[in-house]
Amino acid sequence: MLLYGDVTVVWLFLLAKKVSAVSLREDFPGWLAPIDVSARSAAAFGTEAFTAVASWVALSALVSNAYAARYDETPSVDRAMEECVKTWVVWAPLQAGAAAVAVKSGLGQTATHAPTVSLLVALGAMLGWRTYAKVFSLLAPSRAGNEVTDDVEWGTFYGVLGGVGALTMAVALSEVVLFGGEREFL
């Protein structure tokens, strides 16, 4: 289940990133206009999606051993987030490098939002999914008399997720100030 969820969340993140990039283009015809997808655009998205998903899954298995079943351990937000961050730390530079190579070779679309912000959003999405899947879906909150432990776990989860959100906003605002509202990166 974790593997399928990882694939789905990374794919949905990439799809949302593509939709936002297309909608911010100056030649965007509007939300009700017919969709015009070229073979090149579809192939570029398919390649990006495949490499991002495959590298996330491979790195999750190799770097953090995230798909191993650990029946003797109590689920923990700290452990789930540690696995996710270890994977993301290796995955994010690979994605940034792949995006730069794709744009320079003419196969990718120039990003209309900064890669740093985009990768931080991916971190937030994966932290949310992974923590829910590995901890909260297994805890059976408040049924086993562990309300205090559940509250601590939820507090840690919201604290870290809020921190990632604040960092993402800070980076986004600093890039707006630094680049003066430029819409194209890479």
Backbone torsions as a table, in degrees:
resi	resn	phi	psi	omega
1	MET	NA	-40.7	-180.0
2	LEU	-62.1	-40.9	179.0
3	LEU	-61.7	-47.9	179.1
4	TYR	-62.7	-39.7	178.2
5	GLY	-65.6	-42.3	177.0
6	ASP	-58.9	-47.0	179.3
7	VAL	-59.9	-45.1	-178.3
8	THR	-65.0	-45.3	-177.3
9	VAL	-67.3	-42.5	177.9
10	VAL	-63.9	-42.9	179.3
11	TRP	-63.5	-43.6	178.3
12	LEU	-64.8	-37.7	175.5
13	PHE	-60.4	-47.0	180.0
14	LEU	-64.9	-38.2	177.4
15	LEU	-64.0	-44.5	178.0
16	ALA	-64.4	-38.0	177.4
17	LYS	-63.6	-41.4	179.0
18	LYS	-66.1	-43.9	179.5
19	VAL	-62.2	-42.9	180.0
20	SER	-66.8	-38.1	178.5
21	ALA	-64.9	-42.5	179.8
22	VAL	-67.6	-40.6	-177.4
23	SER	-71.3	-19.3	178.6
24	LEU	-90.7	-6.3	178.9
25	ARG	-68.3	148.6	-178.2
26	GLU	-67.7	-26.7	-179.7
27	ASP	-94.5	17.7	178.2
28	PHE	-65.6	121.6	-174.1
29	PRO	-80.7	-10.8	-179.6
30	GLY	120.1	163.9	-174.5
31	TRP	-71.1	-25.0	-177.6
32	LEU	-95.9	-0.4	178.8
33	ALA	-73.6	153.6	177.1
34	PRO	-62.0	147.1	-179.7
35	ILE	-78.6	127.9	178.1
36	ASP	-113.8	103.8	-179.6
37	VAL	-114.0	119.1	177.6
38	SER	-85.4	161.3	178.4
39	ALA	-62.5	-37.5	179.6
40	ARG	-64.9	-44.0	179.9
41	SER	-64.7	-43.8	179.4
42	ALA	-64.9	-41.1	179.1
43	ALA	-66.1	-39.9	178.7
44	ALA	-64.2	-42.7	178.5
45	PHE	-66.7	-43.2	179.2
46	GLY	-60.6	-42.1	178.5
47	THR	-65.9	-44.8	179.0
48	GLU	-61.8	-44.3	-179.4
49	ALA	-64.0	-44.7	-179.4
50	PHE	-62.3	-47.6	-177.5
51	THR	-67.2	-38.9	179.9
52	ALA	-66.6	-45.5	-179.3
53	VAL	-67.8	-47.0	-178.9
54	ALA	-62.4	-41.8	-179.8
55	SER	-69.6	-36.3	177.3
56	TRP	-63.1	-46.6	-178.1
57	VAL	-64.6	-45.8	-179.5
58	ALA	-63.6	-44.6	-179.7
59	LEU	-68.0	-35.2	177.0
60	SER	-62.1	-40.0	179.8
61	ALA	-72.3	-40.8	-174.6
62	LEU	-83.9	-46.1	-173.2
63	VAL	-78.9	-45.6	-173.7
64	SER	-116.7	0.6	180.0
65	ASN	51.2	42.6	-171.4
66	ALA	-70.5	-24.3	-175.3
67	TYR	-92.3	1.6	178.0
68	ALA	-75.2	136.7	178.1
69	ALA	-80.0	128.5	-180.0
70	ARG	-122.5	84.1	-175.8
71	TYR	-75.9	-20.5	-176.8
72	ASP	-89.7	-5.1	-178.3
73	GLU	-103.1	146.5	173.4
74	THR	-81.2	132.0	179.8
75	PRO	-59.2	138.9	-177.4
76	SER	-139.3	138.0	177.0
77	VAL	-61.8	-43.1	-179.0
78	ASP	-58.8	-44.2	-179.1
79	ARG	-67.4	-43.7	179.9
80	ALA	-63.4	-42.2	179.7
81	MET	-70.3	-35.3	177.4
82	GLU	-62.0	-45.0	177.4
83	GLU	-59.1	-44.9	-177.3
84	CYS	-65.9	-44.5	-178.9
85	VAL	-67.0	-39.2	177.0
86	LYS	-58.8	-43.8	179.4
87	THR	-66.4	-45.3	-176.7
88	TRP	-63.4	-37.0	-178.4
89	VAL	-61.4	-33.1	177.6
90	VAL	-87.0	-37.3	-175.5
91	TRP	-69.7	-42.5	-174.1
92	ALA	-59.9	-49.0	177.9
93	PRO	-63.0	-34.1	176.7
94	LEU	-63.0	-41.6	179.7
95	GLN	-67.9	-41.0	178.6
96	ALA	-63.9	-42.7	177.9
97	GLY	-65.1	-41.7	178.7
98	ALA	-64.6	-38.8	178.5
99	ALA	-65.7	-41.9	178.8
100	ALA	-64.0	-42.6	178.5
101	VAL	-64.4	-41.7	-179.9
102	ALA	-63.2	-42.0	-179.8
103	VAL	-68.3	-44.7	-179.2
104	LYS	-64.8	-31.2	-179.9
105	SER	-86.7	-4.6	178.7
106	GLY	86.0	4.3	-178.9
107	LEU	-92.9	-17.7	-178.3
108	GLY	-109.3	165.8	178.3
109	GLN	-95.1	136.8	176.4
110	THR	-60.8	132.4	-177.6
111	ALA	-71.4	136.8	175.7
112	THR	-96.1	1.9	172.6
113	HIS	-135.7	153.6	-173.0
114	ALA	-67.1	139.8	178.8
115	PRO	-59.8	-35.3	-180.0
116	THR	-61.7	-46.5	179.9
117	VAL	-63.6	-44.1	-179.6
118	SER	-59.9	-43.1	-179.4
119	LEU	-71.5	-31.3	174.8
120	LEU	-69.2	-35.6	175.4
121	VAL	-64.2	-40.1	176.3
122	ALA	-61.1	-40.2	177.7
123	LEU	-61.3	-45.9	179.1
124	GLY	-61.3	-43.2	179.8
125	ALA	-64.0	-44.2	-178.9
126	MET	-70.9	-35.8	176.0
127	LEU	-62.3	-44.5	178.9
128	GLY	-61.2	-48.5	-178.9
129	TRP	-64.2	-51.6	-175.2
130	ARG	-61.6	-41.3	-179.4
131	THR	-65.8	-42.7	177.8
132	TYR	-62.1	-48.3	-175.2
133	ALA	-66.0	-42.3	-173.9
134	LYS	-88.4	-21.5	-174.6
135	VAL	-119.8	-62.5	-169.2
136	PHE	-73.1	-28.0	177.5
137	SER	-75.9	-16.7	-178.9
138	LEU	-100.9	-16.5	-171.2
139	LEU	-74.7	-27.5	-171.6
140	ALA	53.0	65.4	-172.2
141	PRO	-56.3	137.8	172.1
142	SER	65.0	0.9	177.5
143	ARG	-88.2	-30.4	-176.5
144	ALA	-99.8	14.9	179.7
145	GLY	75.0	25.0	-178.8
146	ASN	-110.0	40.1	-177.0
147	GLU	-59.2	-39.1	-178.7
148	VAL	-66.4	-45.2	178.5
149	THR	-63.0	-42.1	178.5
150	ASP	-61.2	-41.8	179.8
151	ASP	-63.9	-39.4	177.8
152	VAL	-65.2	-44.3	179.1
153	GLU	-61.6	-45.9	178.4
154	TRP	-63.1	-39.3	178.5
155	GLY	-62.3	-43.7	176.8
156	THR	-62.4	-44.6	179.8
157	PHE	-58.6	-51.9	-178.5
158	TYR	-66.8	-33.7	177.3
159	GLY	-63.9	-47.0	-179.6
160	VAL	-68.9	-43.9	179.8
161	LEU	-64.3	-39.0	175.4
162	GLY	-64.3	-38.5	176.9
163	GLY	-63.8	-41.5	176.9
164	VAL	-64.6	-40.5	177.3
165	GLY	-62.9	-43.6	178.9
166	ALA	-65.1	-41.3	177.8
167	LEU	-63.3	-42.0	178.8
168	THR	-60.9	-45.3	179.2
169	MET	-64.9	-40.5	179.5
170	ALA	-63.5	-43.6	178.7
171	VAL	-65.3	-42.5	179.6
172	ALA	-62.1	-45.1	179.6
173	LEU	-66.4	-39.2	178.9
174	SER	-66.8	-34.7	178.1
175	GLU	-70.8	-33.5	175.0
176	VAL	-64.3	-42.8	179.5
177	VAL	-67.0	-45.5	-178.1
178	LEU	-66.3	-42.3	-175.8
179	PHE	-94.7	-0.4	175.1
180	GLY	62.3	33.7	177.5
181	GLY	85.0	8.7	176.5
182	GLU	-58.2	143.1	-175.5
183	ARG	-103.3	-9.1	-178.2
184	GLU	-117.3	132.2	179.7
185	PHE	-120.1	165.0	-179.1
186	LEU	79.0	NA	NA
